[in-house]
């Protein structure tokens, strides 16, 4: 069986494979990807589609090629419902904390993902930290482990978008409460960690794009350009105008981050 690695073997350094996506295609995909919070509950997603998504995810870069990821695909409606209900219960405290600090709780706890016909849990095995050089493992083992899992998760979200589907980050599954409960329900070994979860489904509504800071604002040449440094007022304006805190300027519950 010919693998993707076999197909790229022997190519000139720096030459993309013949079937590689172009830069313009990649940029278009990155711009198109959204966190979709409104899923059509009547449309299914095939096992073949999920395998395509996870095939992309497993090619993500990882520190030391340690590949810490495993993926648990949840289709059972009862289990998905229990996970969504667990998430909703956890949101009670988060809403109270959000209101205490920021004065509102409007944007906490979207549960549109519960309508996704498939949930994918991203699991990590911290034992692979031993793949890193000793000093790296001691100094940055945890951050490298988490970064590697993040890479695979991002690859998966891009794959979802490439197939015309929608996904939403559910990072709360990594909290002590949710991860403990989910691990006990699904028989996940204690030594593994739940890093993230995303639902996969067909968008009921495609969210409008959020803003991005202009490239010239965030790129510095040779040394930091102090004229681009943001003062506290600029940060406040940004937080309340362009991020989730301020409702992405015109909060309607469907904005895609």
Secondary structure, DSSP 8 states (H G I E B T S, - for coil): ---HHHHHTT--TT---TT---HHHHHHHHHH--B---B-TT----HHHHHHHHHHHTTS--GGG---EEEEEE--HHHHHHHHHHHHHHHHHHHHHHHHHHS--TTS---GGGG-SEEEEEEEEGGGGGGS-HHHHHHHHHHHHHHHHHHHHHHHHHHHHHTT-EEEE-GGGGSHHHHHHHHHHHT--TTEEEEEEEEEE-BSS---B-----HHHH--SSS--GGG---HHHHHHHHHHHSGGGTSSS--S--B-
